[in-house]
Amino acid sequence: MGGLARAYLVKGGARLPWPTALLFWGAVGLGILIKGPVILLFAGLAAVTLSIQDRRIDWLGALRPGPGILITLAIAAPWFIAITWRAGMDFFAESAGQDMLGKLGTAQIYHWAPPGTYLALFFVTFWPAAMLSAIAVPFAWANRQVDVVRFLIAWIVPAWIVFEIVPTKLPHYVMPVYPAIAIVTAIAICHAFVGPHRPLSRPFTIFLAFVPLGLVIGLPLAGMHLGDGPLLFGMPLVVVSALIGLWAWRRFLQGAVISATMTGVLSAMVLSVGVFQFVQPLLRSLQVSPDLAAVARTLTCPDPAFATLGYREPSLVFLVGTDLVMVASGEEAAAFLADGNCRMAFVERRFQQEFTEALRESDVTPALLTRVEGFNINGGRRLDIGVYKVTP
């Protein structure tokens, strides 16, 4: 996006230096490798929006698109050729048809949320700067004809609208626009627009301490609700983070906005260490994938194979192995177990009945080794997974 911004700001007057153009097209190529065409959504929507607003597209020539597209293909094409040779077109059919298009419809039902969800979550996911960004919105609107701000708005708004419309909602989907929000907020702060003089800013900037204060209350309650205890040994740094957040609010009220911003960042750093290093390990009910992987290691017969039904978190793939089979139905899970004599399947309770019925019609009688219970923080729901195995 930095390369795209440089192209826009020179307004077609000159081509960008080769290092900048290479950085842009290299990033596009790597982005396609990582997440398919999604990178084109963010860069493409911004480019289209700016071209429509300015009624010109010649500014894109500064990026040297001819050789740039060839560079992108040189980066991404070998992987596409390799995956086509290895898996045929089935991979692309599943990725584009079931995964990507499923997000536009109802296939990803367990992550559905109404429009406006990202806006509501923004005050948590962009903490501690979210309230400062909200104060900066009138500044961005008033300066929307300034080229830099114009570019940042084109980066933020179209992509945000698209993801609010798409039924599938996950908090990280809109994070590629957060750098633009941070930049426009920083510009507003440096122009003294953000401060305690703005309407309603004094009470609402308590959000500088909102997340750690909420976690000081919520984490012990979550621990008791999930059966992991009050988590007292993991809480001291969370409390310290809340105190630093309150101090950031005090600095804001005193008019020291930059100091308040940096203090809020310090609060976030302390909170990250407190939560991820000390609290999360105490929440055993979140360790679903490690628990399943531990059970998988007990399958010691030659050439073991593993499948999962209903629980498809990437962490399970990393811990069990990239040859983990992700089946889509009870029939497929039963067929997987029947196809060898050293196999293990993880079956979530939602699919238990159809899996049991499929077993009755098959020639395999797997052993129920154990049940792994926990909480899926990604899906926001409890899990009960049966572990079935067949051995020689």
N, C-alpha and C positions, 0 to 999 in steps of 0.2 A: 504494500500500500504506500510505502514511502517512495518507491520508484514511480508509481502512478501519480502521486502528488507532485513529484518533481516535473513529470511530463506536463501536468496540467498548469503548473505555475509558470513554465516558460512559454505557455500559450502558443505552441507551434512555431516559435521563433527560431528554434535551433534543435538539433538532435541532442539527446542526452549523451554524456560520455559513455564509452563502452562498458566500464565497470558498473555503472548504474543500470544500464540496459541488461547486462548479464545478470545482475542481482535480481532484477524484476522477473525475467524469464526463467532463471534458475529456480526462483521461489515458486513460480507457477508450476514448473515441472515437478518439484518436490511435493508441492501441495496436492497435485493430482495423484502422486504415488501414495500419499498418506490418506487422503480422504476423497479420492475421485474428483468429480466436477464441482464439489462444494466451494473450492477456492474461487472458481469462476463466478459463482453467485455473488460473492462479496465484491471482488474487483470489477466484475462485469456490470453489476447493478450500479455501482458508483460511476463507472465510465459512461454508461448509457444515460444516467440521470444528468450528469454534467454536460454531455453532448446535446441532450434535448434542451436543457436550460440555456446553453450558449448558442445553440443552433449551428454547431460546427463540430466536426470530428477530426479535423486535420491535426489537432493537438496530440492525438494518439500516435502520429508518425514520429514523434520525438522518442518513442520507445523502440524504434527500429524493428517493427513487427515482422518484416520478412525473415531475416536471420533469427529473430527471437523465437518465432514459432518453430523453426527447425531445431533450435536449442531445446525447447520444451519437449518436442517429439523425441529428441535424442536421449533425454533423461527418462521419459515415461514409457516410450514405446517398447523397450526391451522387456520390461516387466509384463506388459500386456501380452506380448508375444509368448513369453514364458508361461504365463498362467493359462493362455489359450491352448498351448501345446500340452500342458499338464492336466488341465481339467476341462478343456473344451469350452463350449459356450454356456455350459450350465452355471459356471461361476457368475458370469455377467447377467444371466437371466435371474439368478437369485438375488444378486446385489441390486440390480436396477428394478426388477419386478417386485420382489418380496420386501426388500429392505427399504429402498429409497421411495418407490411409489407407495409402499405400505404406509409410510409416514404421512403421505398426502391423503390417505383414506382412513381405514379403520384397522389395518393389520396390526399396527402398533398400539393396540387398545389400552395396554397397561400403562402407557405414558401419555394418555390423553389429558388435555386441560383446555379450558376456554381461552379465547382471546383476552389479552390483558394480563395473563399469568406472568410473562416476563417483566412487565412493568412493576407488578407487585413484588416479584422476587428480586428486582434490581436493588432494593434497599437493603437486602441481605448479601446478595452476591457481589455487589460493588462496594460493600462496606470496606473502609470507613469513609469513602469519598462520595457516596451516593447522595447524601443531602446537600453537599457542596455542589454537586453536578445539577441537582434540581434547582438550586438558587441561580446557577449559571444559564439556565434555559432562556430567560429573557435577553441576556447578553448575546447568545448565539443568534436569536431571531433578529435582534436589532442590527447585527453585523453580518447578516446573511449574504450581503452583496460583496463582502470582502472575500477575496479569492481563497485564502486559507480556511476561513470559517465555512465558506461555500463548499469546499471540498470535504471538510469534516462532516457536514450535514448530509452530503450525498453518500458518504461512507456509512453513516449511522442509520438514517431514516428508512430508505427503501428495504434494506436487509431486515431491519427490525419489524417492519410491517409484514414482510413475507413470513417470518417465523412466528409472528403472532397469529397469522391466518392458518398456518399449517397445524392440523389437529395434534400431532405428536409434539410434546413439550418436554425438553430436558434443559436444565439450567445452563449447561455449557454451550448450547447451540448459538446463543447471541454473543458469546464472549469475544469473537473476533472484531466486534465493533467497540469493545471497551477501551482499547487504546485511543480511538478517536474521541470518545467521551472524556477520557483523562486529559487529552491535549486541549480540547476546547474549555474544559474546567480550569486547567492551569492558566490558559490565556486570560480567562475571566478574572481569576484570582490576581494575576499580575497587573491587570488593569484596575484593581481595587473595586471591582464590581461586586465581588462576593465578600460579605462581611456582616456584622451584627446590625448594620443600618438597613438591611433589606427586610421587607415586610415578613413577619412571622418567623424570621430566621432564628431568633433567640431561643424560643421553646423547641423548635423542630430540630435544631442541630444537636439535641440530645442523642440523635442517631449516631453521633461520633462514638458513643459508648453503648449503643443499642445491642449489638450482637454479643459482646462478652457479658453484658448484664443479663441478657436473655439466657445465655448458656450457663451462667452461674446458677440460675434457677432450674433451667430445663434439663441439663445433663444429669444431675442427681435423680430427678424424677424419671428420666428415661432409663437410668440404670436400674432403679427399683422396678419399673414397669417391665423391663426386658429380663429381669431376673439376675442381673449382674451386681446388685448391691448399690450403695450410694456413691461409689466412685470417689471417696474422700481423698484418697492418696493422689489422685490425678488432678485435683482441682486448684491447688495453690496458684499456678501460673495463670489459670483462667481468671481467678480473682484479681491477680496483679494486672492482667490485661484490662479488666473492667475499670480498675482505679486509674490506669493510664488513659483510658478512653474518657473518663470523667474529667481528667486534667486537660485533655484536648478540648473538651467542650468549654471549660473555664477559659482557656487561652483564646478560643474563638470569641467568647463574650467580651473579652478584653480588647478585641480588635486585632489580635496577633494571628491573622488567618493562616499565613504560611507556617508559623510555628505550630498552630493547631493541626494543620494538615500533616506535618512531619510527625507530630506526636501521635496522631491517629494511625499512621503507618507503623510506628513503633508498637502500638497496641496490637495491631494485626499480626506483627511478627511474633510477639510474645504469645498471642492466642494460638497461632499455628503450632508452635512448639508444644504448648500445653495440651492442646487437643490431640494432635496426631502422635506425639511422642509419649504422652503420659496417660491421657484419658482413653483413647481408642483401644490400646492393647488390653485395657481392663474390661472392655465391652466384648466379652466372648461371643455374644449372640450375633455380632457382626462378622465373625470369622467363619462364615459359611464355606467359602472356597478353600481355605486352609484345612478345615475339618474334613471336607470331602477328599481333598488331596491326601490327607493322612490315611484315610480309609483305603484310598486307591493303592497306596504303597503296600498294603497288606496282600495284594493280589500278586503272588510270587511265582505263579506257574509260567511256563515259557510263552513268549509272544502275547502278553496281555493286551486287550483292547477295551476302550472305554467309550461310553455314550452318555449323553445327558438329555433329558426331556423336561422342558419347562424352565429350567434354570440355565441361562445362557450368558452369564457374566464373563467378560474377557479374563478376569482374574483366574477363573477356573481353567481356561485354556493355558495360561502361562504356567500354572502350577501342576496340571495333570499332563499336558503335552499337546502340541499342535495337531496331533492326529486324533484328538477328541472328536467323536462324531456327535453332531447336534441333530437329533431326530425330532420330527415334528408331530408325532402321534404315538398313541399307545401301541398301535399295530407295528409301527416302525421300530419301537423299542423292543417289543417281543421278537420281531424278526432278527434284530441285531443280536440278541442273546442266543437265538437259535442257530446262528450262523457260525458258531465256534465253541470251543470248550474251555476257553480261558478269557472270560469277558465279564465286565461289570457295567451296570447301568444305574444312573441317578435319575429317579422319577419323582417329580414334584407331586404333591398330593392332589392338585387340581386335575391331574391326568391319571390318578390312581385307578378309577373305575374302568376307564377304557383300556388301560394297561392290563388290569386283571382279567377283563373279558377277552382280550387278545391272547393272553396266556392260556386260557381254557381251550382255545381253538388251535394252539400250537403244540409242538412236540417237546417243548422245553419246560422244565420246572425249576426255575432259579431259586436260590436260597435268599431270603431276606436277611442280609447281614446286620444291618442296623438302620436307624432313622436319625438323620441330622436335622436338628431344628435351629432356627435362628431368625434374623431379621435382615431383609434386603434393603439396604439404605438407598440403593439406586431406584428400586421400584416402590419403596415406602410401604412394604407389607411383610408380614410374618411368613416364614417358610417352614415346610415340613417335607423333607426329601427322603424317600426310601432308597436304600442302596441294595441292589440285587446283583448276585453273581452266579456264574456257572463255572465250574472247575472240573478238571478231568476226574 
